[in-house]
Amino acid sequence: MVALQIRDVPDDVRQTLAECARARGQSLQAFLLSMVQEEARRSANLALLDRFAGRDDGSRLPAEEATAALDQARTERETQLRDRPMSATGGDA
């Protein structure tokens, strides 16, 4: 593993970070490592999203229109299921 060092951290910033670590029951090192890992994970997620940014498949509808289209499709499906004839056995298995 590699060691990272940050220089010229203001005392108040170090104190705030130490308090956050204490509140979580962690050492300052463990707390800072978790912050660095989380940032690296987010960066990887952004890189993945960037890979798909140029795709032209899928829906380009605004969220409101997509929601309305889904609601309409669900209503139509519920109507079809409700209005279908009962099975020959008399039950609706």
N, C-alpha and C positions, 0 to 999 in steps of 0.2 A: 504494500500500500504506500501511497504517497502522503507526505505531511504537507499541510498548507499552513501558511503563516500570514496573518493580516497585521500590517503595521499601522501605527498612528490612529488607533481606535480611541475616540474620546472616552474619558472616564465615565461620563453619564451613560453612554451607549453600552459600555461594558457592564455597568451596574444593572441597567435595565435587562440586558440579556441574561445576566446571572440570576436575577430575580425570576425571570420567565422559566429558566431551567429549574430553579429550586421549586417553583410552583408545580412543575411536572414531575418532580422527584428525580431529576436527571442532573448529571454533572454538566458544567458549561460545555465541555467538549462534546458530550453525547448530544446535547441540545443543538449545538451548532452543526454537528454532523448530520442530524436529522433535517435541519434546514437546508443544508447543501444538497442532500440526497433528494429532498422534495423539489428543489429548484431544478435539479438535473432531470428528474422524472417529468416535470412540466415541460421542460425544453424538448424532451424526446416526444412528448405528446404533440407539441406544436409542430415539430418536424413531420410527424406522421400526418397531421391535418394538412400541412402544406403540400404533401404528396398528392392529396386528393382534391386540392383546391381547383385545379384546372379541369376536372372531370365534367363531362356534359351529360352523363346519365343521371337518372333519378329525377326528382321533382325540383323545379325552380319556382314553385308557387310560394308566395309569402305565407307565413305561418297561419294567418287568419284564413286564407283561402284553402290551405291544406286541411285545416281543422274542419272547416265547413264541408269540404268534399268527403272527408272521413265520416262525419256525422250523417251526411246524406246517405252514403253507402251503407252504414250500419242500420239506419232507419229502413232502407229498402230491404236489406237482408232480414231484419226482424219481421217485416210485413210478409215477406215470402215464407218464412218459417211458420208464422202464425196462420197464414191462409192456406197452407198446403193441406191436402186431404189426409184424413186419418188412415192408418194402415188397415189392411183387410182383417187383422186379428182384433181390431177394436181398440187397441192400445197405441200409444205413441212412444214406443221403445226408443 
